Amino acid sequence: MEDAASGRGGDLLMAKLSEVADWVGMSAPVENGEVTHVSSIAQATMDSVVFAVDSTSLAAARSSKAGVILAGKSFKTDDLGGDSRVWQVDDPRYAFAVVAKRLKGKGFEAGVHASAVVGQGVEIGVGTSIGPGVVLGDGVRIGNDCNILARVTIYAGTVLGNRVVVQAGAVLGSTGFGYARHAETGEYVVFPQQGTLYIEDDVEVGANSTIDRGALGETRIGQGTKIDNLVHIGHNCVIGKNVIIAAQTGISGSSVVEDGAILGGQVGIGEHATVGAGVILGGGAGVLSGKKMRGPGQVFWGRPARPLKEYLRDLARLRKG
């Protein structure tokens, strides 16, 4: 498939319907045709893809000019009205996102902007873009097809895998907030912050987020994890794979967030805490230092965070009081 972006100033790709069907796991044959973009139902054109999650949106989509309508498998045959544009998939919203990503392509051009500052011994992979005002410290290693946007600062020795996206203003590998205190004088002396930061493949870091390097070891962000804007992750933290961390969350040093966990906005996690695999922390939840939150799919809320049913019960008691 030809990459339209290479010849038309960054335009979207054009894909045959058979290709799109393959992207979303459709096994049934489809009609000939092409699409170029995804859109809302209201803005749909003959070369766009839309999605429908309920009968109302499906009816609206069928009344539109959309070329492809992604709908859930829960719809009955009668609901489809014999409309060949309707493709039934397991999760229409996810399928829509997959199509959008594939049609967009990389979305950026490889190269190092003239205003970037690149230290000694820096390694930059094939297809990677380094934006304006970016600062790369000595020995930084960045993998293939990464997109490092404007004014990102990456401290010396930090390692990024492939296809990592770092939004504007983020700071990676900065010195951790760790001090040793003299018991008598109260004086604070910085504890050595000479470790590293390793960010694995397919991680996205939001604008103005900060991730500290390890003190003596490493801070690690697992493959596929997505970090929102204005998030802080302290030194020696280990964040697992496919973790979601929403805006204004703060994670103190030496804490662990295991695979698939979801952290809502403004979550606060104390030092040496553990958030188990698949745990969900509601917005504003607070995890005490050393606490272990376990249970895949379990929702915790409140400060201190506790199971959702317990939190709601406590809230009802307060109201009665």
C-alpha positions in Angstrom: 0.0 0.0 0.0 1.4 3.4 -1.0 2.1 5.9 1.8 0.3 9.0 0.7 2.1 11.0 3.4 5.4 10.6 1.4 4.0 12.3 -1.6 1.2 14.6 -0.6 2.6 16.6 2.3 1.4 14.4 5.2 -2.0 13.4 3.9 -3.7 10.3 5.3 -3.2 6.9 3.8 -5.7 5.4 1.5 -6.7 1.8 2.1 -8.8 -0.8 0.3 -11.8 -2.2 2.1 -10.2 -5.6 2.1 -7.2 -4.2 4.0 -9.4 -2.5 6.5 -11.4 -5.7 7.0 -8.1 -7.5 7.8 -7.2 -4.8 10.4 -10.5 -5.4 12.3 -10.5 -9.2 12.0 -13.3 -9.5 9.5 -13.2 -12.9 7.8 -16.2 -12.4 5.4 -15.6 -11.0 1.9 -16.3 -7.3 1.5 -17.1 -5.1 -1.5 -14.5 -3.3 -3.5 -13.8 0.3 -2.4 -11.4 2.5 -0.5 -11.5 4.7 2.6 -9.1 7.5 3.7 -10.1 8.5 7.2 -12.3 8.0 10.2 -14.9 10.5 11.3 -17.9 11.3 13.5 -21.3 10.1 12.1 -22.4 13.7 11.5 -19.3 14.4 9.3 -19.2 11.1 7.5 -18.4 10.9 3.8 -18.3 8.0 1.4 -14.6 7.4 2.1 -14.8 7.5 5.9 -15.2 4.9 8.7 -17.6 5.4 11.6 -18.7 3.3 14.6 -22.0 2.6 16.3 -22.5 1.3 19.9 -26.2 1.3 20.2 -29.4 1.3 18.1 -29.6 5.1 18.0 -26.1 5.6 16.7 -26.5 2.7 14.3 -29.6 4.2 12.8 -27.8 7.6 12.5 -24.8 5.9 10.9 -27.0 4.0 8.3 -28.6 7.4 7.4 -25.2 8.9 6.8 -22.9 8.7 3.8 -20.3 6.7 5.7 -18.4 4.1 3.6 -17.9 1.6 6.6 -19.9 1.3 9.8 -18.3 -0.7 12.6 -21.0 -2.1 14.9 -21.1 -4.7 17.7 -21.9 -8.3 17.2 -24.9 -7.9 19.7 -27.0 -6.4 16.9 -29.5 -8.7 15.3 -29.6 -9.2 11.5 -32.9 -7.3 11.3 -31.1 -4.3 12.9 -28.7 -4.1 10.0 -31.4 -3.7 7.4 -29.2 -5.6 4.8 -26.8 -2.6 4.8 -23.5 -4.0 3.5 -21.6 -1.1 5.0 -22.2 -2.4 8.5 -19.4 -4.6 9.7 -20.0 -6.5 13.0 -16.9 -6.7 15.1 -16.1 -7.6 18.7 -15.5 -4.1 20.0 -16.5 -1.3 17.5 -14.8 1.5 19.5 -11.5 -0.4 19.6 -11.7 -1.4 16.0 -12.4 2.2 15.1 -9.2 3.3 16.9 -7.2 0.6 15.2 -8.4 1.8 11.8 -7.7 5.4 12.7 -4.1 4.6 13.7 -3.4 2.6 10.5 -4.9 5.2 8.3 -2.9 8.0 10.0 0.4 6.2 9.5 3.3 7.5 11.5 2.0 11.0 11.4 5.5 12.6 11.6 8.7 12.8 9.6 12.0 11.4 10.8 14.9 13.8 11.5 16.5 16.0 14.2 15.3 19.6 14.3 18.0 22.2 13.9 17.3 23.7 17.3 17.6 20.4 19.2 20.6 20.0 21.5 22.2 16.6 21.2 24.9 15.4 23.6 27.9 13.1 23.1 27.3 9.5 22.3 23.6 9.8 21.7 22.0 7.1 19.6 18.8 7.8 17.6 17.0 5.1 15.8 15.7 4.8 12.2 12.5 6.8 11.5 12.7 8.8 14.8 11.7 12.5 15.0 13.4 14.9 17.4 11.4 18.1 17.7 12.4 21.8 18.2 14.1 22.7 21.4 14.6 19.1 22.5 17.6 18.4 24.8 19.2 15.0 24.7 21.9 14.4 27.4 25.1 12.4 26.8 24.6 8.7 26.1 20.8 8.9 25.6 19.6 6.0 23.4 16.3 6.3 21.5 14.9 3.5 19.4 13.2 3.4 16.0 10.1 5.3 14.9 9.9 7.4 18.1 8.3 10.9 18.2 10.0 13.3 20.6 8.0 16.6 20.5 9.0 20.1 21.3 11.1 21.1 24.3 11.3 17.6 25.8 14.4 17.1 28.0 15.9 13.6 28.3 18.7 13.4 30.8 22.0 11.5 30.3 21.9 7.7 30.1 18.1 7.4 29.6 17.0 4.6 27.2 13.9 4.7 25.1 12.6 1.7 23.1 10.8 1.7 19.8 7.7 3.7 18.8 7.8 5.8 22.0 5.9 9.1 21.9 6.9 11.9 24.3 4.7 15.0 24.3 5.9 18.6 24.6 7.7 19.7 27.8 8.1 16.2 29.4 11.3 15.6 31.4 12.7 12.1 31.4 15.5 10.8 33.7 15.7 13.8 36.0 17.3 13.5 39.5 15.0 11.8 42.0 13.8 13.5 45.2 15.9 11.6 47.8 17.8 12.9 50.8 19.6 11.6 53.9 18.9 13.6 57.1 21.3 14.3 59.9 19.5 13.3 63.1 20.9 16.0 65.3 21.3 19.1 63.0 18.4 18.3 60.7 20.6 18.9 57.6 19.6 17.2 54.4 22.2 15.8 52.0 21.1 14.5 48.6 21.2 10.7 48.4 23.0 9.5 45.2 20.8 9.7 42.2 23.0 7.9 39.7 20.7 5.2 38.3 19.0 5.0 35.0 15.6 5.3 33.3 14.4 2.7 30.9 11.2 3.2 28.8 10.1 0.1 26.9 8.5 -0.1 23.4 5.1 1.6 22.5 5.0 3.8 25.7 3.4 7.3 25.4 4.3 10.1 27.9 2.1 13.1 28.1 2.9 16.8 28.0 4.8 18.2 31.0 5.1 14.8 32.7 8.2 13.9 34.6 9.9 10.6 35.3 12.9 10.4 37.6 15.9 8.1 37.1 16.7 5.4 39.6 18.8 6.3 42.7 21.2 3.4 42.5 19.2 1.1 40.2 16.7 1.9 37.5 13.2 3.3 37.0 11.4 1.3 34.3 8.2 2.0 32.4 6.7 -1.2 30.8 5.7 -1.8 27.2 2.5 -0.2 26.0 1.9 1.9 29.0 0.2 5.3 28.4 0.9 8.2 30.7 -1.3 11.4 30.6 -0.2 15.0 31.0 1.2 16.3 34.3 2.1 13.0 35.8 5.1 12.5 38.1 6.8 9.1 38.6 9.5 9.0 41.2 12.9 7.3 41.3 13.1 3.5 41.4 9.5 3.0 40.4 8.6 0.0 38.2 5.5 0.5 36.1 4.3 -2.6 34.3 3.0 -3.3 30.8 -0.2 -1.7 29.4 -0.8 0.5 32.5 -3.0 3.6 32.2 -2.0 6.7 34.3 -4.3 9.7 34.1 -3.4 13.4 34.6 -2.0 14.8 37.8 -1.2 11.4 39.3 1.9 11.3 41.5 3.8 8.0 42.3 6.4 8.2 45.0 9.8 6.5 44.9 10.3 2.7 44.8 6.6 1.9 44.2 5.4 -0.7 41.8 2.4 -0.6 39.5 1.8 -4.0 37.9 0.6 -4.9 34.4 -2.8 -3.6 33.2 -3.5 -1.4 36.2 -5.6 1.8 35.7 -4.9 4.9 37.7 -7.5 7.7 37.6 -6.7 11.4 37.7 -5.1 12.9 40.8 -4.2 9.5 42.3 -1.5 9.7 44.9 0.7 6.8 45.8 3.1 6.7 48.7 6.6 5.2 48.6 7.2 1.5 48.5 3.6 0.8 47.7 2.3 -1.8 45.2 -0.7 -1.6 42.9 -1.4 -5.1 41.7 -2.1 -6.3 38.2 -5.5 -5.1 36.8 -6.3 -3.0 39.9 -8.4 0.2 39.2 -7.8 3.3 41.3 -10.6 5.8 41.0 -9.9 9.5 40.6 -8.3 11.1 43.7 -7.6 7.8 45.4 -4.7 7.8 47.8 -2.5 4.7 48.5 -0.5 4.8 51.8 3.2 4.1 51.8 4.0 0.4 51.8 0.4 -0.5 51.1 -0.4 -3.4 48.7 -3.6 -3.1 46.6 -4.5 -6.5 45.1 -7.3 -7.9 42.9 -7.6 -7.9 39.1 -10.6 -5.7 38.2 -11.0 -4.6 41.8 -11.9 -0.9 42.1 -10.4 1.2 45.0 -11.5 4.7 45.8 -11.0 7.3 48.5 -8.2 8.5 50.8 -6.9 6.1 52.0 -8.0 4.0 49.0 -10.3 1.0 49.9 -12.6 -1.2 47.9 -15.4 0.7 46.2 -18.2 -0.9 48.2 -16.5 -0.1 51.5 -15.8 3.5 50.3 -19.5 4.0 49.4 -20.6 2.5 52.7 -18.3 4.8 54.6 -19.6 7.8 52.6 -23.2 6.9 53.4 -22.4 6.7 57.2 -20.9 10.2 57.0 -24.0 11.6 55.4 -26.2 10.0 58.1 -23.9 11.4 60.8 
